[in-house]
Every structure is written in structure tokens, then in C-alpha cells.
Amino acid sequence: MDPAKVEAITKWPRPTSVTEVRSFLGLAGYYRRFVEGFSCLALPLTKLMYKGEKFVWNEEREKSFEELKQR
């Protein structure tokens, strides 16, 4: 694993837009094969990208975001 990419993920600030969520998931997706259950963990964030979905950052999404950063 590339230490620079791992560091970039762990230091990623909380997303404030759908574009930032997409960027985070794109980078984190690089390591999806090393994270068991990646798709389940990322689901709350993925739902933010659905058409017509309003950007609302809640506790479930925060938990998902932090869990992906730690793994």
C-alpha cells in the first residue's frame, strides 16, 4: 500500500458537498479490496450521490466516513 495515499485518506476533512464525497470515495475505493465490507461501509456516503438526494450530513454518514478513514 502507498503510505502517501493512506495518509491522504486518514487526513481527509469532512466533506461539505457531493463532489467532495465523490472524491473521497474515489480515493478510498483504491483500497476497497483490502477493506472487508467496503460497499456496506460506504453505502451511506454513496446514497448522497443519488439523483435528487439532498446533501444532509448526519450521524450515520459521519460514522461511515470515519470508519472508512480508519480502515
N, CA, C and O atoms as a Tripos MOL2 file, in Angstrom:
@<TRIPOS>MOLECULE
protein
  284   283    71     0     0
PROTEIN
NO_CHARGES

@<TRIPOS>ATOM
      1 N           0.8380   -1.1820    0.0000 N.3       1 MET1
      2 CA          0.0000    0.0000    0.0000 C.3       1 MET1
      3 C           0.8790    1.2400    0.0000 C.2       1 MET1
      4 O           1.9510    1.2650    0.6050 O.2       1 MET1
      5 N           0.4110    2.2450   -0.6780 N.am      2 ASP2
      6 CA          1.1400    3.5010   -0.7900 C.3       2 ASP2
      7 C           0.8910    4.3580    0.4580 C.2       2 ASP2
      8 O          -0.2360    4.8000    0.6820 O.2       2 ASP2
      9 N           1.9310    4.6000    1.2780 N.am      3 PRO3
     10 CA          1.7580    5.3770    2.5060 C.3       3 PRO3
     11 C           1.2080    6.7850    2.2660 C.2       3 PRO3
     12 O           0.4700    7.3100    3.1000 O.2       3 PRO3
     13 N           1.5550    7.3900    1.1530 N.am      4 ALA4
     14 CA          1.0610    8.7410    0.8620 C.3       4 ALA4
     15 C          -0.4510    8.7300    0.6520 C.2       4 ALA4
     16 O          -1.1460    9.6490    1.0880 O.2       4 ALA4
     17 N          -0.9610    7.6960   -0.0110 N.am      5 LYS5
     18 CA         -2.4110    7.6070   -0.2310 C.3       5 LYS5
     19 C          -3.1390    7.2910    1.0650 C.2       5 LYS5
     20 O          -4.2230    7.8190    1.3180 O.2       5 LYS5
     21 N          -2.5500    6.4340    1.8840 N.am      6 VAL6
     22 CA         -3.1590    6.1110    3.1680 C.3       6 VAL6
     23 C          -3.2370    7.3680    4.0280 C.2       6 VAL6
     24 O          -4.2600    7.6250    4.6620 O.2       6 VAL6
     25 N          -2.1720    8.1440    4.0510 N.am      7 GLU7
     26 CA         -2.1570    9.3820    4.8290 C.3       7 GLU7
     27 C          -3.1830   10.3730    4.2960 C.2       7 GLU7
     28 O          -3.8470   11.0570    5.0740 O.2       7 GLU7
     29 N          -3.3160   10.4530    2.9890 N.am      8 ALA8
     30 CA         -4.2970   11.3630    2.3850 C.3       8 ALA8
     31 C          -5.7110   10.9920    2.8190 C.2       8 ALA8
     32 O          -6.5360   11.8740    3.0600 O.2       8 ALA8
     33 N          -5.9960    9.7080    2.9190 N.am      9 ILE9
     34 CA         -7.3300    9.2660    3.3410 C.3       9 ILE9
     35 C          -7.5570    9.5820    4.8150 C.2       9 ILE9
     36 O          -8.6120   10.1010    5.1790 O.2       9 ILE9
     37 N          -6.5820    9.2750    5.6650 N.am     10 THR10
     38 CA         -6.7700    9.4730    7.1020 C.3      10 THR10
     39 C          -6.8550   10.9440    7.4870 C.2      10 THR10
     40 O          -7.4390   11.2720    8.5200 O.2      10 THR10
     41 N          -6.2920   11.8280    6.6870 N.am     11 LYS11
     42 CA         -6.3280   13.2630    6.9980 C.3      11 LYS11
     43 C          -7.3940   14.0190    6.2060 C.2      11 LYS11
     44 O          -7.4540   15.2470    6.2580 O.2      11 LYS11
     45 N          -8.2340   13.2880    5.4760 N.am     12 TRP12
     46 CA         -9.2570   13.9070    4.6370 C.3      12 TRP12
     47 C         -10.2630   14.6490    5.5270 C.2      12 TRP12
     48 O         -10.7800   14.0580    6.4740 O.2      12 TRP12
     49 N         -10.5550   15.9270    5.2500 N.am     13 PRO13
     50 CA        -11.5460   16.6660    6.0470 C.3      13 PRO13
     51 C         -12.9630   16.2090    5.7180 C.2      13 PRO13
     52 O         -13.2090   15.6140    4.6690 O.2      13 PRO13
     53 N         -13.8880   16.4970    6.6280 N.am     14 ARG14
     54 CA        -15.2890   16.1220    6.4220 C.3      14 ARG14
     55 C         -15.8190   16.7680    5.1430 C.2      14 ARG14
     56 O         -15.6690   17.9750    4.9530 O.2      14 ARG14
     57 N         -16.4320   15.9830    4.2730 N.am     15 PRO15
     58 CA        -16.9680   16.5340    3.0160 C.3      15 PRO15
     59 C         -18.1070   17.5220    3.2700 C.2      15 PRO15
     60 O         -18.9010   17.3500    4.1950 O.2      15 PRO15
     61 N         -18.1710   18.5520    2.4390 N.am     16 THR16
     62 CA        -19.2360   19.5500    2.5550 C.3      16 THR16
     63 C         -20.0800   19.6180    1.2940 C.2      16 THR16
     64 O         -20.9760   20.4560    1.1920 O.2      16 THR16
     65 N         -19.8040   18.7460    0.3350 N.am     17 SER17
     66 CA        -20.5840   18.7190   -0.9010 C.3      17 SER17
     67 C         -20.5350   17.3140   -1.4980 C.2      17 SER17
     68 O         -19.7190   16.4790   -1.1070 O.2      17 SER17
     69 N         -21.4220   17.0800   -2.4440 N.am     18 VAL18
     70 CA        -21.4580   15.7860   -3.1280 C.3      18 VAL18
     71 C         -20.1530   15.5550   -3.8840 C.2      18 VAL18
     72 O         -19.6610   14.4280   -3.9460 O.2      18 VAL18
     73 N         -19.5980   16.6050   -4.4520 N.am     19 THR19
     74 CA        -18.3380   16.4890   -5.1920 C.3      19 THR19
     75 C         -17.2130   16.0060   -4.2820 C.2      19 THR19
     76 O         -16.4010   15.1730   -4.6830 O.2      19 THR19
     77 N         -17.1650   16.5280   -3.0600 N.am     20 GLU20
     78 CA        -16.1300   16.1090   -2.1120 C.3      20 GLU20
     79 C         -16.3370   14.6620   -1.6630 C.2      20 GLU20
     80 O         -15.3690   13.9300   -1.4600 O.2      20 GLU20
     81 N         -17.5920   14.2530   -1.5080 N.am     21 VAL21
     82 CA        -17.8890   12.8570   -1.1570 C.3      21 VAL21
     83 C         -17.4170   11.9430   -2.2830 C.2      21 VAL21
     84 O         -16.7950   10.9110   -2.0310 O.2      21 VAL21
     85 N         -17.7090   12.3210   -3.5080 N.am     22 ARG22
     86 CA        -17.3030   11.5290   -4.6780 C.3      22 ARG22
     87 C         -15.7810   11.4110   -4.7370 C.2      22 ARG22
     88 O         -15.2520   10.3390   -5.0320 O.2      22 ARG22
     89 N         -15.0820   12.4980   -4.4620 N.am     23 SER23
     90 CA        -13.6140   12.4760   -4.4750 C.3      23 SER23
     91 C         -13.0680   11.5470   -3.3950 C.2      23 SER23
     92 O         -12.1460   10.7690   -3.6400 O.2      23 SER23
     93 N         -13.6460   11.6370   -2.1960 N.am     24 PHE24
     94 CA        -13.1940   10.7760   -1.1010 C.3      24 PHE24
     95 C         -13.4180    9.3040   -1.4360 C.2      24 PHE24
     96 O         -12.5240    8.4780   -1.2560 O.2      24 PHE24
     97 N         -14.6200    8.9790   -1.9260 N.am     25 LEU25
     98 CA        -14.9170    7.5840   -2.2600 C.3      25 LEU25
     99 C         -14.0350    7.0810   -3.3990 C.2      25 LEU25
    100 O         -13.6830    5.9020   -3.4420 O.2      25 LEU25
    101 N         -13.6830    7.9650   -4.3090 N.am     26 GLY26
    102 CA        -12.7930    7.5740   -5.3960 C.3      26 GLY26
    103 C         -11.4220    7.1780   -4.8820 C.2      26 GLY26
    104 O         -10.8570    6.1710   -5.3080 O.2      26 GLY26
    105 N         -10.8890    7.9740   -3.9660 N.am     27 LEU27
    106 CA         -9.5780    7.6640   -3.3970 C.3      27 LEU27
    107 C          -9.6590    6.4450   -2.4760 C.2      27 LEU27
    108 O          -8.8090    5.5570   -2.5410 O.2      27 LEU27
    109 N         -10.6750    6.4040   -1.6240 N.am     28 ALA28
    110 CA        -10.8290    5.2720   -0.7010 C.3      28 ALA28
    111 C         -11.0920    3.9810   -1.4710 C.2      28 ALA28
    112 O         -10.6910    2.9040   -1.0290 O.2      28 ALA28
    113 N         -11.7540    4.0790   -2.6060 N.am     29 GLY29
    114 CA        -12.0620    2.9100   -3.4240 C.3      29 GLY29
    115 C         -10.8230    2.2120   -3.9470 C.2      29 GLY29
    116 O         -10.8680    1.0340   -4.2990 O.2      29 GLY29
    117 N          -9.7200    2.9370   -3.9970 N.am     30 TYR30
    118 CA         -8.4510    2.3460   -4.4120 C.3      30 TYR30
    119 C          -8.0880    1.1680   -3.4980 C.2      30 TYR30
    120 O          -7.4520    0.2080   -3.9340 O.2      30 TYR30
    121 N          -8.5010    1.2530   -2.2210 N.am     31 TYR31
    122 CA         -8.1790    0.2270   -1.2270 C.3      31 TYR31
    123 C          -9.3510   -0.6930   -0.9130 C.2      31 TYR31
    124 O          -9.3010   -1.4320    0.0710 O.2      31 TYR31
    125 N         -10.4090   -0.6670   -1.7280 N.am     32 ARG32
    126 CA        -11.6080   -1.4500   -1.4170 C.3      32 ARG32
    127 C         -11.3170   -2.9420   -1.2880 C.2      32 ARG32
    128 O         -12.0010   -3.6270   -0.5280 O.2      32 ARG32
    129 N         -10.3390   -3.4580   -1.9970 N.am     33 ARG33
    130 CA        -10.0580   -4.9000   -1.9090 C.3      33 ARG33
    131 C          -9.4200   -5.2750   -0.5710 C.2      33 ARG33
    132 O          -9.4290   -6.4470   -0.1950 O.2      33 ARG33
    133 N          -8.8700   -4.3030    0.1470 N.am     34 PHE34
    134 CA         -8.2460   -4.5700    1.4440 C.3      34 PHE34
    135 C          -9.2080   -4.3510    2.6100 C.2      34 PHE34
    136 O          -8.9020   -4.7190    3.7440 O.2      34 PHE34
    137 N         -10.3700   -3.7510    2.3350 N.am     35 VAL35
    138 CA        -11.3400   -3.4260    3.3840 C.3      35 VAL35
    139 C         -12.5460   -4.3480    3.2360 C.2      35 VAL35
    140 O         -13.3190   -4.2340    2.2850 O.2      35 VAL35
    141 N         -12.6890   -5.2530    4.1840 N.am     36 GLU36
    142 CA        -13.8140   -6.1830    4.1300 C.3      36 GLU36
    143 C         -15.1180   -5.4170    4.3310 C.2      36 GLU36
    144 O         -15.2420   -4.6190    5.2610 O.2      36 GLU36
    145 N         -16.0690   -5.6600    3.4710 N.am     37 GLY37
    146 CA        -17.3670   -4.9930    3.5680 C.3      37 GLY37
    147 C         -17.3370   -3.5350    3.1500 C.2      37 GLY37
    148 O         -18.1330   -2.7320    3.6370 O.2      37 GLY37
    149 N         -16.4260   -3.1870    2.2530 N.am     38 PHE38
    150 CA        -16.2790   -1.7890    1.8340 C.3      38 PHE38
    151 C         -17.5960   -1.2050    1.3360 C.2      38 PHE38
    152 O         -17.9650   -0.0950    1.7200 O.2      38 PHE38
    153 N         -18.3020   -1.9330    0.4940 N.am     39 SER39
    154 CA        -19.5310   -1.3930   -0.0960 C.3      39 SER39
    155 C         -20.5920   -1.1260    0.9640 C.2      39 SER39
    156 O         -21.3340   -0.1490    0.8610 O.2      39 SER39
    157 N         -20.6740   -1.9800    1.9800 N.am     40 CYS40
    158 CA        -21.6370   -1.7530    3.0660 C.3      40 CYS40
    159 C         -21.2370   -0.5410    3.9000 C.2      40 CYS40
    160 O         -22.0900    0.2470    4.3090 O.2      40 CYS40
    161 N         -19.9440   -0.3960    4.1480 N.am     41 LEU41
    162 CA        -19.4640    0.7530    4.9080 C.3      41 LEU41
    163 C         -19.6870    2.0570    4.1530 C.2      41 LEU41
    164 O         -20.0100    3.0820    4.7530 O.2      41 LEU41
    165 N         -19.5170    2.0160    2.8520 N.am     42 ALA42
    166 CA        -19.6130    3.2230    2.0350 C.3      42 ALA42
    167 C         -21.0400    3.5600    1.6150 C.2      42 ALA42
    168 O         -21.2710    4.6320    1.0550 O.2      42 ALA42
    169 N         -22.0000    2.6770    1.8700 N.am     43 LEU43
    170 CA        -23.3660    2.8830    1.3910 C.3      43 LEU43
    171 C         -23.9870    4.2120    1.8210 C.2      43 LEU43
    172 O         -24.5790    4.8890    0.9810 O.2      43 LEU43
    173 N         -23.8790    4.6230    3.1030 N.am     44 PRO44
    174 CA        -24.4720    5.9150    3.4710 C.3      44 PRO44
    175 C         -23.8810    7.0860    2.6700 C.2      44 PRO44
    176 O         -24.5890    8.0440    2.3600 O.2      44 PRO44
    177 N         -22.6020    7.0100    2.3430 N.am     45 LEU45
    178 CA        -21.9790    8.0710    1.5500 C.3      45 LEU45
    179 C         -22.3850    7.9550    0.0870 C.2      45 LEU45
    180 O         -22.5900    8.9620   -0.5910 O.2      45 LEU45
    181 N         -22.4980    6.7340   -0.3890 N.am     46 THR46
    182 CA        -22.8980    6.5090   -1.7800 C.3      46 THR46
    183 C         -24.3070    7.0280   -2.0270 C.2      46 THR46
    184 O         -24.5940    7.5630   -3.0980 O.2      46 THR46
    185 N         -25.1870    6.8740   -1.0440 N.am     47 LYS47
    186 CA        -26.5680    7.3470   -1.1910 C.3      47 LYS47
    187 C         -26.6380    8.8560   -1.3900 C.2      47 LYS47
    188 O         -27.5920    9.3570   -1.9850 O.2      47 LYS47
    189 N         -25.6440    9.5820   -0.9000 N.am     48 LEU48
    190 CA        -25.6080   11.0370   -1.1050 C.3      48 LEU48
    191 C         -25.4930   11.3970   -2.5780 C.2      48 LEU48
    192 O         -25.8760   12.4960   -2.9770 O.2      48 LEU48
    193 N         -24.9800   10.4980   -3.3760 N.am     49 MET49
    194 CA        -24.7610   10.7880   -4.7910 C.3      49 MET49
    195 C         -25.9540   10.4220   -5.6630 C.2      49 MET49
    196 O         -25.9210   10.6380   -6.8740 O.2      49 MET49
    197 N         -27.0150    9.8670   -5.0580 N.am     50 TYR50
    198 CA        -28.2080    9.5350   -5.8340 C.3      50 TYR50
    199 C         -28.8470   10.8060   -6.3780 C.2      50 TYR50
    200 O         -28.8250   11.8530   -5.7320 O.2      50 TYR50
    201 N         -29.4050   10.7020   -7.5510 N.am     51 LYS51
    202 CA        -30.0770   11.8350   -8.1810 C.3      51 LYS51
    203 C         -31.2520   12.2780   -7.3040 C.2      51 LYS51
    204 O         -32.0640   11.4560   -6.8780 O.2      51 LYS51
    205 N         -31.3300   13.5650   -7.0450 N.am     52 GLY52
    206 CA        -32.4080   14.1310   -6.2480 C.3      52 GLY52
    207 C         -32.1820   14.0870   -4.7490 C.2      52 GLY52
    208 O         -32.9770   14.6460   -3.9940 O.2      52 GLY52
    209 N         -31.1230   13.4380   -4.3020 N.am     53 GLU53
    210 CA        -30.8190   13.3380   -2.8690 C.3      53 GLU53
    211 C         -30.2130   14.6520   -2.3870 C.2      53 GLU53
    212 O         -29.2550   15.1510   -2.9770 O.2      53 GLU53
    213 N         -30.7740   15.2090   -1.3140 N.am     54 LYS54
    214 CA        -30.2300   16.4500   -0.7510 C.3      54 LYS54
    215 C         -29.0150   16.1130    0.1130 C.2      54 LYS54
    216 O         -28.9580   15.0600    0.7490 O.2      54 LYS54
    217 N         -28.0480   17.0280    0.1210 N.am     55 PHE55
    218 CA        -26.8450   16.8040    0.9160 C.3      55 PHE55
    219 C         -27.1640   17.1130    2.3820 C.2      55 PHE55
    220 O         -27.2760   18.2720    2.7800 O.2      55 PHE55
    221 N         -27.3040   16.0610    3.1590 N.am     56 VAL56
    222 CA        -27.5340   16.1900    4.5970 C.3      56 VAL56
    223 C         -26.5140   15.2980    5.2870 C.2      56 VAL56
    224 O         -26.5300   14.0780    5.1280 O.2      56 VAL56
    225 N         -25.6260   15.9220    6.0560 N.am     57 TRP57
    226 CA        -24.5890   15.1580    6.7560 C.3      57 TRP57
    227 C         -25.1300   14.7880    8.1280 C.2      57 TRP57
    228 O         -25.3260   15.6600    8.9760 O.2      57 TRP57
    229 N         -25.3720   13.5030    8.3510 N.am     58 ASN58
    230 CA        -25.9310   13.0610    9.6250 C.3      58 ASN58
    231 C         -24.9510   12.1290   10.3410 C.2      58 ASN58
    232 O         -23.8400   11.8800    9.8720 O.2      58 ASN58
    233 N         -25.4000   11.6270   11.4840 N.am     59 GLU59
    234 CA        -24.5290   10.7810   12.3100 C.3      59 GLU59
    235 C         -24.1270    9.4910   11.5870 C.2      59 GLU59
    236 O         -22.9860    9.0410   11.6980 O.2      59 GLU59
    237 N         -25.0630    8.9090   10.8550 N.am     60 GLU60
    238 CA        -24.7770    7.6730   10.1200 C.3      60 GLU60
    239 C         -23.6820    7.9000    9.0760 C.2      60 GLU60
    240 O         -22.7910    7.0650    8.9140 O.2      60 GLU60
    241 N         -23.7490    9.0160    8.3800 N.am     61 ARG61
    242 CA        -22.7450    9.3210    7.3550 C.3      61 ARG61
    243 C         -21.4010    9.6620    7.9850 C.2      61 ARG61
    244 O         -20.3510    9.3120    7.4470 O.2      61 ARG61
    245 N         -21.4350   10.3400    9.1180 N.am     62 GLU62
    246 CA        -20.1930   10.6530    9.8290 C.3      62 GLU62
    247 C         -19.5120    9.3560   10.2860 C.2      62 GLU62
    248 O         -18.2970    9.2030   10.1580 O.2      62 GLU62
    249 N         -20.3060    8.4360   10.8150 N.am     63 LYS63
    250 CA        -19.7620    7.1520   11.2760 C.3      63 LYS63
    251 C         -19.1460    6.3830   10.1070 C.2      63 LYS63
    252 O         -18.0590    5.8180   10.2340 O.2      63 LYS63
    253 N         -19.8340    6.3650    8.9850 N.am     64 SER64
    254 CA        -19.3370    5.6850    7.7860 C.3      64 SER64
    255 C         -18.0270    6.3130    7.3170 C.2      64 SER64
    256 O         -17.0710    5.6070    6.9970 O.2      64 SER64
    257 N         -17.9920    7.6340    7.2780 N.am     65 PHE65
    258 CA        -16.8090    8.3770    6.8460 C.3      65 PHE65
    259 C         -15.6110    8.0610    7.7420 C.2      65 PHE65
    260 O         -14.5260    7.7530    7.2490 O.2      65 PHE65
    261 N         -15.8100    8.1380    9.0500 N.am     66 GLU66
    262 CA        -14.7150    7.8860    9.9910 C.3      66 GLU66
    263 C         -14.2490    6.4270    9.9370 C.2      66 GLU66
    264 O         -13.0520    6.1540   10.0330 O.2      66 GLU66
    265 N         -15.1870    5.4980    9.7850 N.am     67 GLU67
    266 CA        -14.8250    4.0770    9.7080 C.3      67 GLU67
    267 C         -13.9730    3.8000    8.4720 C.2      67 GLU67
    268 O         -12.9860    3.0680    8.5480 O.2      67 GLU67
    269 N         -14.3470    4.3750    7.3470 N.am     68 LEU68
    270 CA        -13.5540    4.1840    6.1270 C.3      68 LEU68
    271 C         -12.1620    4.8030    6.2730 C.2      68 LEU68
    272 O         -11.1850    4.2600    5.7590 O.2      68 LEU68
    273 N         -12.0730    5.9180    6.9600 N.am     69 LYS69
    274 CA        -10.7650    6.5510    7.1570 C.3      69 LYS69
    275 C          -9.8540    5.6870    8.0250 C.2      69 LYS69
    276 O          -8.6480    5.6230    7.7840 O.2      69 LYS69
    277 N         -10.4190    5.0220    9.0330 N.am     70 GLN70
    278 CA         -9.6130    4.2330    9.9610 C.3      70 GLN70
    279 C          -9.1670    2.8970    9.3800 C.2      70 GLN70
    280 O          -8.0930    2.4020    9.7230 O.2      70 GLN70
    281 N          -9.9670    2.3160    8.5160 N.am     71 ARG71
    282 CA         -9.6190    1.0050    7.9560 C.3      71 ARG71
    283 C          -8.6570    1.2050    6.8300 C.2      71 ARG71
    284 O          -8.2250    0.2350    6.2070 O.2      71 ARG71
@<TRIPOS>BOND
     1     1     2 1
     2     2     3 1
     3     3     4 2
     4     3     5 am
     5     5     6 1
     6     6     7 1
     7     7     8 2
     8     7     9 am
     9     9    10 1
    10    10    11 1
    11    11    12 2
    12    11    13 am
    13    13    14 1
    14    14    15 1
    15    15    16 2
    16    15    17 am
    17    17    18 1
    18    18    19 1
    19    19    20 2
    20    19    21 am
    21    21    22 1
    22    22    23 1
    23    23    24 2
    24    23    25 am
    25    25    26 1
    26    26    27 1
    27    27    28 2
    28    27    29 am
    29    29    30 1
    30    30    31 1
    31    31    32 2
    32    31    33 am
    33    33    34 1
    34    34    35 1
    35    35    36 2
    36    35    37 am
    37    37    38 1
    38    38    39 1
    39    39    40 2
    40    39    41 am
    41    41    42 1
    42    42    43 1
    43    43    44 2
    44    43    45 am
    45    45    46 1
    46    46    47 1
    47    47    48 2
    48    47    49 am
    49    49    50 1
    50    50    51 1
    51    51    52 2
    52    51    53 am
    53    53    54 1
    54    54    55 1
    55    55    56 2
    56    55    57 am
    57    57    58 1
    58    58    59 1
    59    59    60 2
    60    59    61 am
    61    61    62 1
    62    62    63 1
    63    63    64 2
    64    63    65 am
    65    65    66 1
    66    66    67 1
    67    67    68 2
    68    67    69 am
    69    69    70 1
    70    70    71 1
    71    71    72 2
    72    71    73 am
    73    73    74 1
    74    74    75 1
    75    75    76 2
    76    75    77 am
    77    77    78 1
    78    78    79 1
    79    79    80 2
    80    79    81 am
    81    81    82 1
    82    82    83 1
    83    83    84 2
    84    83    85 am
    85    85    86 1
    86    86    87 1
    87    87    88 2
    88    87    89 am
    89    89    90 1
    90    90    91 1
    91    91    92 2
    92    91    93 am
    93    93    94 1
    94    94    95 1
    95    95    96 2
    96    95    97 am
    97    97    98 1
    98    98    99 1
    99    99   100 2
   100    99   101 am
   101   101   102 1
   102   102   103 1
   103   103   104 2
   104   103   105 am
   105   105   106 1
   106   106   107 1
   107   107   108 2
   108   107   109 am
   109   109   110 1
   110   110   111 1
   111   111   112 2
   112   111   113 am
   113   113   114 1
   114   114   115 1
   115   115   116 2
   116   115   117 am
   117   117   118 1
   118   118   119 1
   119   119   120 2
   120   119   121 am
   121   121   122 1
   122   122   123 1
   123   123   124 2
   124   123   125 am
   125   125   126 1
   126   126   127 1
   127   127   128 2
   128   127   129 am
   129   129   130 1
   130   130   131 1
   131   131   132 2
   132   131   133 am
   133   133   134 1
   134   134   135 1
   135   135   136 2
   136   135   137 am
   137   137   138 1
   138   138   139 1
   139   139   140 2
   140   139   141 am
   141   141   142 1
   142   142   143 1
   143   143   144 2
   144   143   145 am
   145   145   146 1
   146   146   147 1
   147   147   148 2
   148   147   149 am
   149   149   150 1
   150   150   151 1
   151   151   152 2
   152   151   153 am
   153   153   154 1
   154   154   155 1
   155   155   156 2
   156   155   157 am
   157   157   158 1
   158   158   159 1
   159   159   160 2
   160   159   161 am
   161   161   162 1
   162   162   163 1
   163   163   164 2
   164   163   165 am
   165   165   166 1
   166   166   167 1
   167   167   168 2
   168   167   169 am
   169   169   170 1
   170   170   171 1
   171   171   172 2
   172   171   173 am
   173   173   174 1
   174   174   175 1
   175   175   176 2
   176   175   177 am
   177   177   178 1
   178   178   179 1
   179   179   180 2
   180   179   181 am
   181   181   182 1
   182   182   183 1
   183   183   184 2
   184   183   185 am
   185   185   186 1
   186   186   187 1
   187   187   188 2
   188   187   189 am
   189   189   190 1
   190   190   191 1
   191   191   192 2
   192   191   193 am
   193   193   194 1
   194   194   195 1
   195   195   196 2
   196   195   197 am
   197   197   198 1
   198   198   199 1
   199   199   200 2
   200   199   201 am
   201   201   202 1
   202   202   203 1
   203   203   204 2
   204   203   205 am
   205   205   206 1
   206   206   207 1
   207   207   208 2
   208   207   209 am
   209   209   210 1
   210   210   211 1
   211   211   212 2
   212   211   213 am
   213   213   214 1
   214   214   215 1
   215   215   216 2
   216   215   217 am
   217   217   218 1
   218   218   219 1
   219   219   220 2
   220   219   221 am
   221   221   222 1
   222   222   223 1
   223   223   224 2
   224   223   225 am
   225   225   226 1
   226   226   227 1
   227   227   228 2
   228   227   229 am
   229   229   230 1
   230   230   231 1
   231   231   232 2
   232   231   233 am
   233   233   234 1
   234   234   235 1
   235   235   236 2
   236   235   237 am
   237   237   238 1
   238   238   239 1
   239   239   240 2
   240   239   241 am
   241   241   242 1
   242   242   243 1
   243   243   244 2
   244   243   245 am
   245   245   246 1
   246   246   247 1
   247   247   248 2
   248   247   249 am
   249   249   250 1
   250   250   251 1
   251   251   252 2
   252   251   253 am
   253   253   254 1
   254   254   255 1
   255   255   256 2
   256   255   257 am
   257   257   258 1
   258   258   259 1
   259   259   260 2
   260   259   261 am
   261   261   262 1
   262   262   263 1
   263   263   264 2
   264   263   265 am
   265   265   266 1
   266   266   267 1
   267   267   268 2
   268   267   269 am
   269   269   270 1
   270   270   271 1
   271   271   272 2
   272   271   273 am
   273   273   274 1
   274   274   275 1
   275   275   276 2
   276   275   277 am
   277   277   278 1
   278   278   279 1
   279   279   280 2
   280   279   281 am
   281   281   282 1
   282   282   283 1
   283   283   284 2
@<TRIPOS>SUBSTRUCTURE
     1 MET1         2 RESIDUE 1 A MET
     2 ASP2         6 RESIDUE 1 A ASP
     3 PRO3        10 RESIDUE 1 A PRO
     4 ALA4        14 RESIDUE 1 A ALA
     5 LYS5        18 RESIDUE 1 A LYS
     6 VAL6        22 RESIDUE 1 A VAL
     7 GLU7        26 RESIDUE 1 A GLU
     8 ALA8        30 RESIDUE 1 A ALA
     9 ILE9        34 RESIDUE 1 A ILE
    10 THR10       38 RESIDUE 1 A THR
    11 LYS11       42 RESIDUE 1 A LYS
    12 TRP12       46 RESIDUE 1 A TRP
    13 PRO13       50 RESIDUE 1 A PRO
    14 ARG14       54 RESIDUE 1 A ARG
    15 PRO15       58 RESIDUE 1 A PRO
    16 THR16       62 RESIDUE 1 A THR
    17 SER17       66 RESIDUE 1 A SER
    18 VAL18       70 RESIDUE 1 A VAL
    19 THR19       74 RESIDUE 1 A THR
    20 GLU20       78 RESIDUE 1 A GLU
    21 VAL21       82 RESIDUE 1 A VAL
    22 ARG22       86 RESIDUE 1 A ARG
    23 SER23       90 RESIDUE 1 A SER
    24 PHE24       94 RESIDUE 1 A PHE
    25 LEU25       98 RESIDUE 1 A LEU
    26 GLY26      102 RESIDUE 1 A GLY
    27 LEU27      106 RESIDUE 1 A LEU
    28 ALA28      110 RESIDUE 1 A ALA
    29 GLY29      114 RESIDUE 1 A GLY
    30 TYR30      118 RESIDUE 1 A TYR
    31 TYR31      122 RESIDUE 1 A TYR
    32 ARG32      126 RESIDUE 1 A ARG
    33 ARG33      130 RESIDUE 1 A ARG
    34 PHE34      134 RESIDUE 1 A PHE
    35 VAL35      138 RESIDUE 1 A VAL
    36 GLU36      142 RESIDUE 1 A GLU
    37 GLY37      146 RESIDUE 1 A GLY
    38 PHE38      150 RESIDUE 1 A PHE
    39 SER39      154 RESIDUE 1 A SER
    40 CYS40      158 RESIDUE 1 A CYS
    41 LEU41      162 RESIDUE 1 A LEU
    42 ALA42      166 RESIDUE 1 A ALA
    43 LEU43      170 RESIDUE 1 A LEU
    44 PRO44      174 RESIDUE 1 A PRO
    45 LEU45      178 RESIDUE 1 A LEU
    46 THR46      182 RESIDUE 1 A THR
    47 LYS47      186 RESIDUE 1 A LYS
    48 LEU48      190 RESIDUE 1 A LEU
    49 MET49      194 RESIDUE 1 A MET
    50 TYR50      198 RESIDUE 1 A TYR
    51 LYS51      202 RESIDUE 1 A LYS
    52 GLY52      206 RESIDUE 1 A GLY
    53 GLU53      210 RESIDUE 1 A GLU
    54 LYS54      214 RESIDUE 1 A LYS
    55 PHE55      218 RESIDUE 1 A PHE
    56 VAL56      222 RESIDUE 1 A VAL
    57 TRP57      226 RESIDUE 1 A TRP
    58 ASN58      230 RESIDUE 1 A ASN
    59 GLU59      234 RESIDUE 1 A GLU
    60 GLU60      238 RESIDUE 1 A GLU
    61 ARG61      242 RESIDUE 1 A ARG
    62 GLU62      246 RESIDUE 1 A GLU
    63 LYS63      250 RESIDUE 1 A LYS
    64 SER64      254 RESIDUE 1 A SER
    65 PHE65      258 RESIDUE 1 A PHE
    66 GLU66      262 RESIDUE 1 A GLU
    67 GLU67      266 RESIDUE 1 A GLU
    68 LEU68      270 RESIDUE 1 A LEU
    69 LYS69      274 RESIDUE 1 A LYS
    70 GLN70      278 RESIDUE 1 A GLN
    71 ARG71      282 RESIDUE 1 A ARG
